[in-house]
Amino acid sequence: MQEKLSFERLPVAPDPSELADRACKAAAKAATAIEVRGPPLHAARQREGRRIKVMSAVVRRALSRLVAGFPSLLNLPPFYRDLVEVLVGVDKLRKSLGAVDGTAQVVGKLEREHLRKLRAAGSPAGAAAVRRQAFGRISSVVKRAGEHLAFLRGASEKLSSLPAVFTDMPTIVIAGYPNVGKTTLLRALTGSAPEIAPYPFTTKGLQLGYFEHHHRRYQVIDTPGLFDRPLEKRNPIERQAIVALRHLADIVVFVLEPSETCGYEFPDQLRLLDDIRRTFAELEVLVAANKADLLDEDKMRRAREGCADAFFVVATTGQGVDELLKKVLEILAPDEA
């Protein structure tokens, strides 16, 4: 069964001071809730021990949940690994997660150390002093992890914008200038309106669609804002985002619009096509010349000369889309097409 990896529910790292205060309050409440009998020293040891245990447990639970809430960096699909790298840095994220996990372990050691000291306390006042020492050291350890907690808080915010896509599903990536009919072609290929998934490198997000052929599901992706201008006009982050998308793509469909009603000249579109072919050099790039119904004889001839292997389609009516889809399936599933 194919599953989407989602970063939408990443935990939010706590503020160290707020975490320490919350743990102290929980410890005080727990201590008053227990009923202790026996000599004053015995009662003090029991009550202060309870407070140390609860203080430690609240802190360790919060830190451990934070670490466990992030996906395993070792098992990230290449698509997501590249995106994590460009957004926050894989090594930085690993370092902060390790530091927070280490903090939780240190808190556990401090708990055990001060429980041993508590057993040796000779008076109720001595027991209270041990507890205060434990609280102070645990709070200090948590505050020293503040830089890592702040980093993880920012990482959660950035990574929550990553799209939830199927990384193991055969995927068609649509490219081309704006207004050439990419979204309309996506609808024509999938038979439904696209889903919108957030993508931190574009303003509109990924447009996702799906279709099924011979009981196998296919994913279609359009990325507004990434594939609509030449490589030299993209910033380094956009280029990295395209590299990440390359991990998903099994085939690219480039949409031309020879009628130029999109507002972009045909030679510029052809130059972008060459750029996409270089970017995805290892993949098959099919060309869909859209709005073929708007082409007069001269523009049709120019389109054929500019791209002899183009499929002429009218995405709004579906004309020529079946032939394009047949070729896509011949490439992606030659035994089933």
PEBEL-V543567 format. One record per residue. RES is the residue in one small letter. SS is DSSP state (2 for helix, 1 for strand, 0 for the rest). OMEGA is omega as a letter, one per 20 degrees, with the letter a starting at -180 (none if undefined). Layout:
BEGIN
RES,SS,OMEGA
RES,SS,OMEGA
END
This chain:
BEGIN
m,0,a
q,0,a
e,0,r
k,1,r
l,0,a
s,0,r
f,0,a
e,0,a
r,0,r
l,0,r
p,0,r
v,0,a
a,0,a
p,0,r
d,0,a
p,2,r
s,2,r
e,2,r
l,2,r
a,2,r
d,2,a
r,2,r
a,2,r
c,2,a
k,2,r
a,2,r
a,2,r
a,2,r
k,2,a
a,2,a
a,2,a
t,2,a
a,2,a
i,0,r
e,0,a
v,0,r
r,0,r
g,0,a
p,0,a
p,2,a
l,2,r
h,2,a
a,2,r
a,2,r
r,2,a
q,2,a
r,2,a
e,2,r
g,2,r
r,2,a
r,2,r
i,2,a
k,2,a
v,2,r
m,2,a
s,2,a
a,2,a
v,2,a
v,2,a
r,2,r
r,2,a
a,2,a
l,2,a
s,2,r
r,2,r
l,2,a
v,2,a
a,2,a
g,2,r
f,0,r
p,0,r
s,0,a
l,2,r
l,2,a
n,2,r
l,0,r
p,0,a
p,2,r
f,2,a
y,2,r
r,2,r
d,2,r
l,2,r
v,2,a
e,2,a
v,2,a
l,2,a
v,0,a
g,0,a
v,2,a
d,2,r
k,2,r
l,2,r
r,2,a
k,2,a
s,2,r
l,2,r
g,2,r
a,2,r
v,2,r
d,2,r
g,2,r
t,2,r
a,2,r
q,2,r
v,2,r
v,2,r
g,2,r
k,2,r
l,2,r
e,2,a
r,2,r
e,2,a
h,2,r
l,2,r
r,2,r
k,2,a
l,2,r
r,2,a
a,0,a
a,0,a
g,0,a
s,0,r
p,2,r
a,2,r
g,2,r
a,2,r
a,2,r
a,2,r
v,2,r
r,2,r
r,2,r
q,2,r
a,2,r
f,2,a
g,2,a
r,2,r
i,2,r
s,2,r
s,2,r
v,2,r
v,2,a
k,2,r
r,2,r
a,0,a
g,2,a
e,2,r
h,2,r
l,2,r
a,2,r
f,2,a
l,2,r
r,2,r
g,2,r
a,2,r
s,2,a
e,2,a
k,2,a
l,2,r
s,0,r
s,0,r
l,0,a
p,0,r
a,0,a
v,0,r
f,1,a
t,0,a
d,0,a
m,0,r
p,1,a
t,1,r
i,1,r
v,1,r
i,1,a
a,1,r
g,0,r
y,0,r
p,0,r
n,0,r
v,0,r
g,0,a
k,2,a
t,2,r
t,2,r
l,2,r
l,2,r
r,2,a
a,2,r
l,2,a
t,2,a
g,0,a
s,0,r
a,0,a
p,0,r
e,1,r
i,1,r
a,1,a
p,0,r
y,0,a
p,0,a
f,0,r
t,0,r
t,0,a
k,0,a
g,0,r
l,1,r
q,1,a
l,1,r
g,1,a
y,1,r
f,1,a
e,1,r
h,1,a
h,0,r
h,0,r
r,1,a
r,1,a
y,1,a
q,1,r
v,1,a
i,1,r
d,1,a
t,1,r
p,0,r
g,0,r
l,0,a
f,0,a
d,0,r
r,0,a
p,0,a
l,2,a
e,2,r
k,2,r
r,0,r
n,0,a
p,2,a
i,2,r
e,2,r
r,2,r
q,2,r
a,2,r
i,2,r
v,2,r
a,2,r
l,2,r
r,2,r
h,2,a
l,2,a
a,0,r
d,0,r
i,1,r
v,1,r
v,1,r
f,1,a
v,1,r
l,1,r
e,0,a
p,0,r
s,0,r
e,0,r
t,0,r
c,0,a
g,0,r
y,0,a
e,0,a
f,2,r
p,2,r
d,2,r
q,2,r
l,2,r
r,2,r
l,2,r
l,2,r
d,2,r
d,2,r
i,2,r
r,2,r
r,2,a
t,2,a
f,0,a
a,0,a
e,0,a
l,0,r
e,0,r
v,1,r
l,1,a
v,1,r
a,1,r
a,1,a
n,0,a
k,0,a
a,2,a
d,2,r
l,2,a
l,0,r
d,0,a
e,2,a
d,2,a
k,2,r
m,2,r
r,2,r
r,2,r
a,2,a
r,2,r
e,2,a
g,2,a
c,0,a
a,0,a
d,0,a
a,0,r
f,1,a
f,1,a
v,0,r
v,1,a
a,0,a
t,0,a
t,0,a
g,0,a
q,1,r
g,0,a
v,2,r
d,2,r
e,2,r
l,2,a
l,2,r
k,2,r
k,2,r
v,2,a
l,2,r
e,2,a
i,2,a
l,2,a
a,0,a
p,0,a
d,0,a
e,0,a
a,0,none
END
